[in-house]
Amino acid sequence: MDWNAWHDRYDVADSWMARRLRAVQEQARLALDGAPVGPLKVISLCAGEGRDLLPVLADHPRRDDVRARLVELDPRNSGVASEAARRARLNNVEVVTGDAGLVDHYRDMAPADLLLVCGVFGNITDTDIERTVGACGQLCKTGGTVIWTRHRAAPDCVPLICDWFEGQGFELRWLSEPDAGYGVGAHRFAGAPRPLRTGTRMFDFVGYDVLRQEDAARLSRP
Ligand SMILES: C[S@@+](CC[C@H](N)C(=O)[O-])C[C@H]1O[C@@H](n2cnc3c(N)ncnc32)[C@H](O)[C@@H]1O
C-alpha cells in the first residue's frame, strides 16, 4: 500500500474520503470549541498528512493555545504535514516520523484534550483495536475527546468499538450514520486518566489490504 498516494482521494470532491474528512474536521472543530480555557494538548496517531487537524487548527480561535504532536511513519506524509504546519505558522505543532503504536511517543503529551485515531482501526487487528481503545484512557484527559474512524464493511466493527470505549469510561458524543459510507465516532472521556504505560505498544499497523488478504485466505481454507 502506498500511504502517500492513499491521500489523493481526499481531493476527489464528494468521495467517501472527502466526506469522511469533513466529518472528522467538524468533530475536531467542535472539540476545540468546547475545550477548557488555557493550554491544550492534541495528539494524532498515524497522522498522515495531517489533513484532519491542521486546516482546522489554522483558523481556529484556540490555535495558539494548542500544542500538538502528530506521529506518522511515512516520511513523505510527515514531510507534507510539517510543511503544512509551517505554512500555517502553527509553531507548536510537532510532526514526528515514527511508529505511532509506541506509547513512548506520547510521554510528555498525555493526557491530551484531543486525540485523533483516524485511519487506524481499519488497518489493525481487532485485538489491537481493543488494546488501543484501552490506551485511550491513558492518552485522554478527563473531558477530553477522542475522534476515531473505521470502515463499516461487514463484519461492521463500529458497534463493538463503541462498546469498548464505553467500557473504558468514554461517552459517545457523535457517530456517523450507518449508511454514510464511512464510520466516524467522537467519544468524550468521563473517567480519570490512567498512568501512561511507557515501554508498551498499542498496535502493529498491518494495513487493510493485508488484513483483507488474510481474511480471504482464512475463509478459503477447508
Ligand atoms: C489510512 S492513513 C490515515 C492518515 C490520517 N490519519 C487521515 O485519516 O487522513 C494511515 C496512515 O498511517 C501511516 N502509518 C502506517 N503505519 C504506521 C505506524 N506504525 N505508525 C505511524 N503511522 C503509520 C500511513 O503512512 C498512513 O499515512
The ligand as an SDF file (V2000), in Angstrom:
LIG
                    3D

 27 29  0  0  0  0  0  0  0  0999 V2000
   -5.3030    5.4160    6.4540 C   0  0  0  0  0  0  0  0  0  0  0  0
   -3.9870    6.5790    6.5940 S   0  0  0  0  0  0  0  0  0  0  0  0
   -4.6790    7.7780    7.6910 C   0  0  0  0  0  0  0  0  0  0  0  0
   -3.9780    9.0990    7.7030 C   0  0  0  0  0  0  0  0  0  0  0  0
   -4.6620   10.1840    8.5280 C   0  0  0  0  0  0  0  0  0  0  0  0
   -4.8210    9.8130    9.9200 N   0  0  0  0  0  0  0  0  0  0  0  0
   -6.0030   10.5210    7.9270 C   0  0  0  0  0  0  0  0  0  0  0  0
   -7.0140    9.9870    8.4160 O   0  0  0  0  0  0  0  0  0  0  0  0
   -6.0230   11.2970    6.9790 O   0  0  0  0  0  0  0  0  0  0  0  0
   -2.8990    5.6680    7.6340 C   0  0  0  0  0  0  0  0  0  0  0  0
   -1.5860    6.3620    7.8720 C   0  0  0  0  0  0  0  0  0  0  0  0
   -0.8290    5.6200    8.8270 O   0  0  0  0  0  0  0  0  0  0  0  0
    0.5320    5.6580    8.4630 C   0  0  0  0  0  0  0  0  0  0  0  0
    1.2080    4.5550    9.1660 N   0  0  0  0  0  0  0  0  0  0  0  0
    1.3160    3.2610    8.8360 C   0  0  0  0  0  0  0  0  0  0  0  0
    1.9470    2.5700    9.7940 N   0  0  0  0  0  0  0  0  0  0  0  0
    2.2280    3.4560   10.7810 C   0  0  0  0  0  0  0  0  0  0  0  0
    2.8460    3.3680   12.0470 C   0  0  0  0  0  0  0  0  0  0  0  0
    3.2890    2.1970   12.5340 N   0  0  0  0  0  0  0  0  0  0  0  0
    2.9810    4.4920   12.7800 N   0  0  0  0  0  0  0  0  0  0  0  0
    2.5580    5.6820   12.3030 C   0  0  0  0  0  0  0  0  0  0  0  0
    1.9430    5.8290   11.1230 N   0  0  0  0  0  0  0  0  0  0  0  0
    1.7710    4.7340   10.3750 C   0  0  0  0  0  0  0  0  0  0  0  0
    0.4960    5.5700    6.9690 C   0  0  0  0  0  0  0  0  0  0  0  0
    1.7110    6.0180    6.3920 O   0  0  0  0  0  0  0  0  0  0  0  0
   -0.6940    6.4630    6.6480 C   0  0  0  0  0  0  0  0  0  0  0  0
   -0.2890    7.7880    6.4710 O   0  0  0  0  0  0  0  0  0  0  0  0
  1  2  1  0
  2  3  1  0
  2 10  1  0
  3  4  1  0
  4  5  1  0
  5  6  1  0
  5  7  1  0
  7  8  2  0
  7  9  1  0
 10 11  1  0
 11 12  1  0
 11 26  1  0
 12 13  1  0
 13 14  1  0
 13 24  1  0
 14 15  1  0
 14 23  1  0
 15 16  2  0
 16 17  1  0
 17 18  1  0
 17 23  2  0
 18 19  1  0
 18 20  2  0
 20 21  1  0
 21 22  2  0
 22 23  1  0
 24 25  1  0
 24 26  1  0
 26 27  1  0
M  CHG  2   2   1   9  -1
M  END
$$$$
